[in-house]
Amino acid sequence: MQGNKYFESQGDNEEVILVIRRYFLGIFQEMIFAVISFILIFVFFGAVAVFFPILIQGYGYNICVLLWSLLMLFVTLFIFTVWSLHYLNVAIITNEHLAEIDQKGVFTRDVSVMTLDKLQDISASQDGFFPNMFNYGKIHIQTAGELPNFVLEFVKDPHGVAKKIIEVTKTYHGNNRAVENEDNNNYDAEKAMNTTTSKQGD
């Protein structure tokens, strides 16, 4: 994607193959909590109005409105934060790199980038009823040497995505071998030419 880089070391002509975001069920529990919180807020203040009407008279009304507004603001900010972290946590597969952007907070994130030749083993797993029912799971990526391994969670169609990553990695290795063979051939041709020139000079 020219002119739209996902990570700093992405080349200008580097092609983005996959953008992997977490499946929405990854924040299902947080969204349920937010919905329940909204309901409880309305129920609580509704109960106050019905059973303790004296509390919403005069200054009490202003205090109740202030508390209601603060609670609603808190829950809204909670939803915004959860959704932002969910959306901004992403893995990028290009024709040269694997990059994982781990959004730690609204203003904090970690970016891990490695070339595809560092990937050694790629597998997918779906554990439990809901992952199999809704077809999401984890992708495990083992890397070479002391590099950290990757675990991508809540990936939609994890087996299909893992297969695609393997295909991209194989293509990367094939292109590298082709370049190496071409360089070797050029080197041999140049060496032969220099040898011929040297003999002619003698």
C-alpha positions in Angstrom: 0.0 0.0 0.0 1.9 2.9 -1.2 1.6 6.1 0.8 -0.2 4.3 3.6 2.3 2.5 5.8 1.2 0.3 8.7 4.7 0.2 10.3 7.8 2.3 10.1 10.1 -0.1 8.3 7.5 -1.0 5.6 9.0 -0.4 2.1 7.4 1.9 -0.4 6.7 -1.0 -2.8 6.0 -3.6 -0.1 2.6 -5.2 -0.8 0.2 -5.8 2.1 -1.2 -9.3 1.8 -3.3 -9.7 5.0 -4.6 -7.3 7.6 -5.6 -9.5 10.6 -7.9 -7.9 13.1 -9.5 -9.6 16.1 -12.9 -11.1 15.7 -15.6 -9.0 17.4 -16.4 -11.8 19.9 -13.0 -11.0 21.4 -14.7 -8.1 23.2 -18.0 -9.8 23.8 -17.7 -9.9 27.6 -16.7 -6.3 27.8 -19.7 -5.3 25.6 -22.1 -7.4 27.8 -20.7 -5.6 30.8 -21.3 -2.2 29.2 -24.9 -3.1 28.3 -25.6 -4.4 31.8 -24.1 -1.2 33.2 -26.4 1.0 31.1 -29.4 -1.0 32.2 -28.5 -0.9 35.9 -27.9 2.9 35.7 -31.4 3.4 34.3 -33.0 1.0 36.7 -31.2 2.6 39.7 -32.3 6.1 38.9 -35.7 5.0 37.9 -36.1 3.3 41.3 -34.9 6.4 43.1 -37.5 8.5 41.2 -40.3 6.0 42.1 -39.5 5.0 45.7 -37.5 8.1 46.9 -39.0 11.0 45.0 -37.9 13.4 47.7 -34.3 12.8 46.7 -34.9 14.3 43.2 -36.4 17.5 44.5 -34.6 20.8 44.6 -30.8 20.4 44.7 -31.2 16.6 44.9 -32.4 16.7 41.3 -29.3 18.5 40.1 -27.1 16.0 42.0 -29.0 13.0 40.5 -28.5 14.4 37.0 -24.8 15.0 37.7 -24.3 11.5 38.9 -26.3 10.0 36.1 -24.3 12.0 33.5 -20.9 11.0 35.1 -21.9 7.3 35.1 -23.1 7.4 31.5 -19.9 9.2 30.5 -17.8 6.6 32.3 -19.5 3.7 30.6 -19.3 5.4 27.2 -15.6 6.0 27.6 -15.2 2.4 28.6 -16.9 1.3 25.4 -14.7 3.7 23.3 -11.5 2.4 25.0 -12.4 -1.2 24.6 -13.4 -0.8 20.9 -10.3 1.3 20.1 -7.9 -1.3 21.6 -9.8 -4.0 19.8 -9.6 -2.3 16.5 -6.0 -1.1 16.7 -4.6 -4.5 17.7 -3.7 -5.8 14.3 -1.2 -8.1 12.5 0.0 -7.2 9.1 1.4 -9.7 6.6 3.2 -8.3 3.6 5.2 -10.0 0.9 8.3 -9.3 3.1 7.4 -8.9 6.7 5.2 -9.9 9.6 4.3 -7.0 11.9 2.2 -7.2 15.0 0.8 -4.0 16.5 -0.1 -4.5 20.1 -2.1 -1.5 21.4 -1.5 -1.4 25.1 -3.5 1.8 25.7 -5.1 4.7 23.9 -1.7 6.3 23.5 0.7 3.4 24.0 1.5 0.5 21.6 4.2 -2.0 20.8 5.2 -2.9 17.3 7.1 -6.1 16.5 8.4 -6.6 12.9 10.3 -9.5 11.4 11.1 -10.7 7.9 9.3 -13.8 6.7 12.4 -15.9 6.6 12.4 -15.8 10.5 9.0 -17.7 10.6 9.6 -21.4 11.2 6.3 -23.0 12.1 2.7 -21.7 11.7 -0.3 -23.5 13.1 -3.9 -22.7 14.1 -6.1 -23.9 17.0 -9.8 -23.7 17.9 -10.4 -24.8 21.5 -14.0 -24.8 22.9 -17.5 -24.7 21.7 -17.8 -21.1 20.7 -14.5 -20.9 18.7 -15.7 -23.9 16.7 -19.3 -22.7 16.3 -18.3 -19.2 15.2 -15.1 -20.3 13.4 -12.5 -18.2 15.2 -9.3 -19.2 17.2 -5.6 -18.7 17.6 -2.7 -18.7 15.2 0.6 -19.8 16.7 3.8 -18.6 14.9 7.2 -20.0 16.0 10.2 -17.9 15.1 13.9 -18.6 14.6 16.5 -18.2 17.3 15.8 -16.1 20.3 13.1 -14.0 18.6 9.7 -14.0 20.5 6.9 -16.2 19.2 3.6 -14.8 18.0 0.2 -15.8 19.2 -2.6 -14.1 17.3 -5.9 -14.5 19.2 -9.6 -14.2 18.1 -8.7 -14.7 14.5 -11.6 -15.3 12.1 -11.1 -18.5 10.1 -7.7 -19.3 11.7 -6.9 -22.3 9.6 -7.5 -20.4 6.4 -5.4 -17.4 7.6 -2.6 -19.8 8.7 -2.6 -21.4 5.3 -2.4 -18.0 3.6 0.6 -17.0 5.8 2.3 -20.3 4.9 1.7 -19.6 1.2 3.1 -16.1 1.5 6.2 -17.4 3.3 6.9 -20.0 0.7 6.6 -17.4 -2.0 9.0 -15.2 -0.1 11.6 -18.0 0.2 11.1 -18.9 -3.5 11.7 -15.3 -4.6 14.8 -15.1 -2.3 16.3 -18.3 -3.9 15.6 -16.9 -7.3 17.5 -13.7 -6.5 20.4 -15.7 -4.9 20.6 -17.9 -8.0 20.6 -14.9 -10.3 23.4 -13.2 -8.2 25.4 -16.4 -8.3 25.0 -16.7 -12.0 26.0 -13.1 -12.5 29.0 -13.6 -10.2 30.1 -16.8 -12.2 29.7 -15.0 -15.5 31.7 -12.0 -14.2 34.4 -14.3 -12.9 34.6 -16.2 -16.2 34.8 -12.9 -18.1 37.7 -11.7 -15.9 39.5 -15.0 -16.3 39.2 -14.8 -20.1 40.4 -11.2 -20.1 43.3 -12.1 -18.0 44.3 -15.0 -20.3 44.1 -12.7 -23.3 46.3 -10.2 -21.6 49.0 -12.9 -21.0 
